[in-house]
Amino acid sequence: MNALSLVSITCAIALAGCSKSSSDKTASGSAAEPAGSAKAPAATADASTAPAESTTVVAPTRSAKGALEVTGAITGTFEWRKREQKTPISCAWDAAKEIGSFHVDVSDGAGKIISLGVDVPTVDIGLPRLDVSSKDLPAPLKTSLGFNVSGDDTILITANFDTKLGDDEKKPDLTIKGTLEVSCPRKK
């Protein structure tokens, strides 16, 4: 066998070993590599030897679209940008009961990020709540007024904002206007 074949086989074995669960790795008492083991550099591996499963997306793709005009303590047009989110989108909606929630990070594209959390409980539990936080705000802001949320069976949650937060002396003023549509497909 030539050296390239050995490197390809070594990389394939190493990739197969990486796909084991953490309980498989720790069964021997240590997740560390045994002394004296050598790994082939990844740059020398042939891309055609990688297993096809490594490129398969397992979870459904969540996304958001729409623009929010924000004024006050933070100013700008904020949109969801996957590369700038601090945490992945979380969302759930029950169209029959008209309850659910979502959390999404929106950015102005210039480094400012606002985290929006919306919770819509059943009427007997309480009012819907909007939580807004950002490192550019001295404290998180909350309100139950100035926004509405709806959803459908295709798991598209729509939030319309015409919200003013922080009307007291202790918290900064922040106004949010616009519509945000959060796509929240169910796990298969």
Backbone hydrogen bonds, N-H to C=O, Kabsch-Sander energy under -0.5 kcal/mol:
donor,donor_aa,acceptor,acceptor_aa,energy
6,L,2,N,-1.7
7,V,3,A,-2.3
8,S,4,L,-2.3
9,I,5,S,-2.5
10,T,6,L,-2.5
11,C,7,V,-2.5
12,A,8,S,-2.2
13,I,9,I,-2.3
14,A,10,T,-2.4
15,L,11,C,-2.7
16,A,12,A,-2.1
17,G,13,I,-2.1
18,C,14,A,-1.5
19,S,15,L,-0.9
20,K,17,G,-1.0
24,D,21,S,-0.7
25,K,21,S,-1.4
26,T,22,S,-2.0
27,A,23,S,-0.6
29,G,26,T,-1.7
37,S,34,P,-1.7
44,T,41,P,-1.2
45,A,42,A,-1.3
49,T,46,D,-2.0
50,A,47,A,-1.2
54,S,51,P,-1.2
55,T,52,A,-1.4
56,T,53,E,-1.3
58,V,56,T,-0.6
62,R,60,P,-0.5
63,S,183,S,-1.3
65,K,181,E,-2.3
68,L,78,F,-2.6
69,E,177,K,-3.3
70,V,68,L,-0.6
70,V,76,G,-3.0
71,T,175,T,-2.1
73,A,173,D,-2.8
76,G,70,V,-2.4
78,F,68,L,-3.0
78,F,76,G,-0.6
79,E,107,S,-2.7
84,E,81,R,-1.7
85,Q,81,R,-0.8
85,Q,82,K,-0.9
90,S,103,H,-1.8
92,A,101,S,-2.5
94,D,99,I,-2.8
95,A,93,W,-0.6
98,E,94,D,-1.6
99,I,94,D,-1.4
100,G,120,V,-2.2
101,S,92,A,-2.4
102,F,118,V,-2.2
103,H,90,S,-2.6
104,V,116,L,-2.4
106,V,114,I,-3.0
107,S,79,E,-3.5
108,D,112,K,-1.8
114,I,106,V,-2.9
115,S,133,S,-3.2
116,L,104,V,-3.0
116,L,114,I,-0.6
117,G,131,D,-2.6
118,V,102,F,-2.9
119,D,129,R,-2.4
120,V,100,G,-3.5
125,I,122,T,-1.4
126,G,122,T,-1.6
129,R,119,D,-2.5
130,L,143,T,-3.1
131,D,117,G,-3.2
132,V,141,L,-3.1
133,S,115,S,-2.0
137,L,134,S,-1.6
141,L,132,V,-3.1
143,T,130,L,-1.8
148,N,160,N,-1.9
150,S,158,T,-2.4
152,D,156,L,-0.8
155,I,152,D,-1.5
157,I,155,I,-0.6
157,I,182,V,-2.9
158,T,150,S,-3.2
158,T,156,L,-0.5
159,A,180,L,-2.8
160,N,148,N,-2.5
161,F,159,A,-0.5
161,F,178,G,-3.4
162,D,146,G,-3.0
163,T,176,I,-2.7
165,L,174,L,-3.3
171,K,168,D,-0.7
174,L,165,L,-1.8
175,T,71,T,-2.8
176,I,163,T,-2.7
177,K,69,E,-2.1
178,G,161,F,-2.1
179,T,67,A,-0.8
180,L,159,A,-2.5
181,E,65,K,-3.0
182,V,157,I,-3.4
182,V,180,L,-0.5
183,S,63,S,-3.0
183,S,181,E,-0.6
184,C,155,I,-3.0
184,C,182,V,-0.6
